[in-house]
């Protein structure tokens, strides 16, 4: 039997972390088993659903690299089939027409919840034979309810094992509302059967819906899918993840510069174990090793520190061509200059990226750091100026002039630059740091940077000399 799974979001909001993880687990199983991963948009809440949210969900899945098979299905397109299934249940005696006044039932729930549980059925069964159908033909408002049988509903959950519900605790659920629209459990059971779904993988919050859907499947004579209920994602306080814990929409993490492969790696480990202590896993490794048997029973804490760490690990492993393209996309006003730089000297452009890569938490962070090399000039940090320039500005002027002279005409690579500057320090009888620290402020405006020899190389001779000259002018104006 070929595996067919589905992700069924409601287009009433953005793709959030919990939904993205559910989609990922379904996708991983489908890809491992060479089955099909399907999308069903549950848009029957017409007031809250929107095409904008549908597109946002699709965009979120696409960014994560979770591709789907076959065209996405709209649940609203199956309403006539849902109604037909309800009629089948009526005809087989597994459902009944409920003419109870909704206000009366509400009042009864407040007064006697136990009686309210069975009241609609007792009222329906007290009607003379054929009267319910006569009322329905006369368009008397009513709902259609499922007749929950006695006993218990048991299934083997792929995560939790044997799971059972006493049927007497399940209310005769409404299948069709008084306006003829189907309710959630009927629509889901009908759609899963129609789409040939073999495995239903979803959050623990759906466990209470499962016995209702199992009963509908059984009374319609349909095969049951395998059910797997994955644990909730929790905030640092141990409560279900929500907006109060910070960003929860996938789009927000994308905006923060999280890489899709890092997010997929992180989401996979939020409730699933690879069976080892490994934490950095590629998409291919996740596909080959994923199984429902290793999904955890307890909720997992959403740890942003762990996500940021994973992002750094995946950033470090990105091929240069992919990384360079991503960086260009984040450079904004500096992009034209960066593209020209890459076209003229790709080796030096890539060297600049590699220089900043270990110091970056995200592609966005990397692009921000790279902009130091692309800007026309630098802004001098007052603290760095005070520490490395202001004590002896005249000495610094002399050193920067000597640096420029030492670098004239040498081959422009980090090794030659280092040799020239260390030689200058030896000639002057000073430690190399006495030259390097003031020079760093001149080139970057900061007191801290990557290795100064590499910084000079990636800046290029012309831009490096231009910045040294700007620093000399700033120092002379201070002295004057």
N, C-alpha and C positions, 0 to 999 in steps of 0.2 A: 504494500500500500504506500503510495507516494504521500509524503508529508505535505499538508496544506495548512498554513497558519495565517492568522490575520491580526492586524492592528486596527482598532476601531475607535478612533478619537471622536470626541464631540467638538464641532467647530464653534465653540462658544468662548474660546480663549486661545492663547498661544500654546505651542508645544512646550510643556513643562518637563522638568527632570524626571518625574515618575513615569509619565507617558513615554518619554524618550527611552528610558530603560526597558519598559515593557516592549516597545517596538524592537529594541535591540535584541532582547532575548528571543523573540519570535524570529527575527531575521537570522540570528546566529544558528538557530536550530534548522531553519529552512535551508540555509546555505550548506550547513554540515551534511544534511541528509539529501542534498540536491533536490529539494522540494520547491514549493512555491510560497512566497511571502506576499500576502494580499492586503490591500487597504480598503477599509469600509468607513466612510464618513457618516457618522450617526447624527444626521441633521434633522431629526424629527421635531426637535425643539425649534420651531420656526421663528419664534420671537427673539431667541438669543443667538441663533446660528447666523453666520455671515460668510460670504465668499472670501472676504478679506482674511478671515481666520482659517478657512480651508487652505488658502494659498500660503499663509504663514506656517501652517503645519507641514505642508509639502516642502516648503523652503527649508524648514528645520531638519526634516529627514534627509533631504538632499545634501545639506551641509555636513551632516554626520556621515554621509556615504551609505545610508540605509536605502538601497534601491528596492523598488517593488516590481512584482510580476503582474501582468494583466492590468487592465484599466481600473482605476479606483472606482468603487461602487458607492452610490449614494443610498443610504437607507430609505430615504423618502421615496425612492423609485420602486420599492417593494411593498408599498402599503396595501395594494390589492391582494397580493399573495398573503400578507399577514392576516387580512380579513378572511381570506379563504381558509386559512389554517384554523382560525377561530370557529368558523362555520363547521369545519370537519369535527372539531372537538364537541361542538353542540350536538351534531348529528349522532355522534358516538356515545353521547351521554356523559362526556368528561367535562362538560361546561354547562352553564345555565344562564338564563337571562335574569338580571337583578334589577327589579323595579323599585328598590328601596329609595326613599327620599334621602339624598346626601346629607341634608341638614339633620334629619332624624338619626342617621347613622353616626354623625359627628357627636351629637348629644349623647348617644348611647355609649360611645367610646369613652367619653369623659365619666359617665356614671358607672359603667360596668364593662371594662375592657374584655373580660372573658366572654361575656354574652355577645359583645359586638363582633367577636371573632367568628361566630357561627350564625349570627342573626340573618345575614342576607340569604344564606342557603335555606334556613328554616322557613323564611318567607316565601322563597321560590318553590320549595317543595310543598307548601300548603296550597298553592294555586291548583285549581281543577285542571285535569289533563287538557292540553290544547290551548288554555287561556293565555299562556305566555306568548305563544306564536301569534295568536289573534291580536294581542296588545302590540307586539312588534310590528305586525302588518299595518296597524293603525297609527304607527309612528309615535307610540307612547315612549317618552325618554327612558332609557335604561342602559345599564352596562352589561357586558358579558363577562362572567367570572369563571375561572377554572375551578373544577370540583376536586380539591385535594383529597386523594384516597387515604385510607387509614394505613398505619404501619410506620415505616421509616424509609428515608432515602439515603442510600449509602453509595459512596464511590471511592475508588482508589486514586487519591490525589498524588500526582507525580512529585510534589514537594512535601506534603504533609502526611502522606500515607492514607490509611483508611479514615474516611471522614463521614460522619453520619448526622442526620437531622431527624428529629421526631416530627412526623407529618402533622401531628396534632398542634404543633407550635407554629405551623405555617398557615397564614390566613388564605382563604380562597382568593387568589390574586385576580385583579381585574385584567382581562385580556384586551377588551375593547371598551373605550370610554363611551359615554352617552352620545358623543358626537361622531362615533364610529372610528376614531383614531386608535391605533394599536398602542399598547403600553410597552415599556422597555423589554421586559422579559420575553414576551411573545415575539417581538420584532427580532431580538437577538437570536432566539432559538430558531426562528424561521429562516433568518439570513444565514446563520452558520450551516444549516442543513442545505440551503440552496447553493451556497458557495463550496460545499464539499469540504468543510473545515474538519481536519482530523485531530488537531490539538488546539485547545483554548488556553493560552498563557496570559494571565492577567494578574492584577494586584490582589492582595489579601482582602481588600475592601469589597470584593465581589463574591466572597465565599458564600454569603447568605443568599445571593441570587442563584447560585449553582443548583441547589435542590429543586428550585422552581423550574429552571430551564431543563433539568434532567427529566422531570415529570412531564413537561410539555413534549420533549423528544419522544419519550416512551409511549405516551398516549397517542401520538401521531404515528407510532410504529417505525421510528427512525433510529438509525445507529447513533450511539453516543460518541462524541469526541473525547479525547483524553483531556482531563482538566489538570492544570498546574497553577497554583496560586502563589505568587512570589511575595516576599515580605515587603513591608512598607519601608520607605526611605525616611529616616529620622533626622531631625535637627540636632545640634550639639546638646540641647536640653533633653534629648530622649523622646521628644514628642514629634508627631508627624510633621514632616518638612512643609513649611508654608512660607508665605511672603514675609512673615515677621522674621524669618531667619536670613533674609537677604534675597539675592537674585534666585529665581527658580525657573524662569523661562530660558530655554536653550539659546534663544537669540541674544540674551544678555551676556552669556558667557562668550558667545562669538564676538560680541562688541568689546569684551574685555581682552581679546587676543588669545583665547584658549584655542588650541589646535583641535580639529575634529578627531584626529587619531588619539589625542590625549583624552578627549572627552569620552570617546568610545571605550578606551581602556579603563577609565575611571568608572563609568557607568556599569561596565561588565562586572567589576569587582564589588559593586554595591549590592551584595546579596548573592554572589556566586564565587566559588573558590576553584582555582585551577588545579587544586590538589597538591600544590607545592608552595614555597614561600615566594615564588616569582611575582613581581608586581608590574614590570614593564613588558607588556605583551602587544605584539603587532595585531593588526586586524586578521591576518591569515592564521596566526597562532590561536586567536580567540575562536575563530570558526572551527579549526581542527580539534579543539579541546573542549568546546562547550557541550554540556549535557544537563538535562533537567535534574539528574541525580545529584549534581553538585550544587544546586541552588539551595541556599541556606533557609532555615525555617524562621530565624529571627531577623528583625529589622536591622539595617545598617546605618551608621552615622554618616551624614554628608559632611566630609571634612575638606574645607576649601584649601587648607594648607597642603593636604595630600594632592588635591587636584593641581595646584600650582607647581608642586614638585614634579608630578607626572608630566606637566606641560613642558617644564625645563628638560626633562629626559627625552621627550619626543622631539623637542626643538633641536636638541643636540644631535639627533639622529636623522634629521631631514636632509635629503640630498640637496646639494647646493643649487641646482637648477630650480627645484621647487621652492626652496627658501628664497632665492633671489626674486622670483616672480611675486611671492607673497609680500616681501619687503617693499618692492616697487609699488604694490597696491596700497601700502600704508603710508607712503611718503608725502602725499598731498602736494603742496606747492614745490617741494624739492624733487618731485618725480622726474620732470623733464631733464634736470641737470644730472640726476642719477642714471637715467636711460642713456644720455650722451656719454657719461663716464663709462658705463658698461659697454657701450658700442666701441669706444676708443681703446679701452684697456680693461677688459673683463677680468684679467688676473688680479689687478689691483683692486677693482671693485669687489670681487669675491673675497680678497684678503681683508678688506675693511669689514665685511660681514662676519668673517670668521673671527676677527679680532674682538668683535662685540658680542658674538653669539654666547660665549660662556657667561657673560655678565647680564644676560637678558632673560626676563621671566616670560616673555611672549614675543610674537612677531611685531606687535605694535611697539613694545618696549625697545626691541632691536632697531626698528625704523627710527624711533625717537633718538636713540643714541647715535645712529648713523648720520642723522641730520647735522651733527657737529662737524662732520667732514664735508658736508655739502653746502653749508651756509657760507655767505660771502665773507662774513667776519664773525668774531666771537664777542660775547659779553663777559667781561672779567669779573669773577666772583670776588666780592670785597674781602672775604676771609682769606682766600688764597693770595690775593694781592698783599694783604697785610702781613701774611706769614712769609712770603717768598720774595717780595719786591721792596716793600717800604723800609726795611731796615737799612738797606744799602742800595738805593736806586742807581747811583752812579756805577757801582760795581756790576749790577745786573745789566746796565746798558753796555758796558764793555764786554761782558760775557756773551750777550746776544749778538753783538757785532762779530765777535770772534767765532761764534757758532756758524753764522752765515758764511764767513770766509772759509771755515773748515769744510763746509759742505759744498762749496763751489766746485764744480767739475768732477766730483766723485761719481762712480756708478751708483744709480739710485736704487739701492736695495737695503734691507734691514742690516745685513752683515757689514756692508761698507759704511753705512751711517754709524753703526755702533763703534766700529774701529776708529772712525774719524773723531767722534765725540770723546771716546775714552782717551784717545791720543791727545786731544785738546786739554782734557783735565790733567793728564800727566805732565804736559808741557807747563801748565799754569801752576802745578804743584798743589792741586786741590782734589778733594774727593769727587767722583763722578756726579754724585747727588747735588753738589753745589752748582753744577751746570744744568743738570736734568730738571730739577724742581722749578727754577724760574722759567726754563724753556717750556715746560708743560703748561704753565699758566699762559704763556704767550701763544701757544698753539691751540689750546682747548678752552682757555678761560677758567679752568678748574684746577684744584690742587691734587686731584686724583684722576688717573686715566689708565688705560692699558699701557703696555710697555712703550716708552717714548720713541724707540727706534722703529717699531712697527707703526706707530702713529705718524711719524714723519714719512715713512714709505707710502702709506695709504693716502695721505694728504697730497703727495706729489710735490716735486721740487718747487714749482711755480706758486702753488697755494701756501706751502710752508714758508717760503720766503716772504710772501705777501703778509702773512700773519706775524712773522718776526718784525717786519717793518712797522706794522700797525702797533705792535707792542712797544717798539722803540719810540714811536711818536707819543704814545700814552705816557711812557716813563719820562720823556723829556718835558712834556707839558706839566707833569707833576713836579719835576725838579725846578722848572721855570716859575 
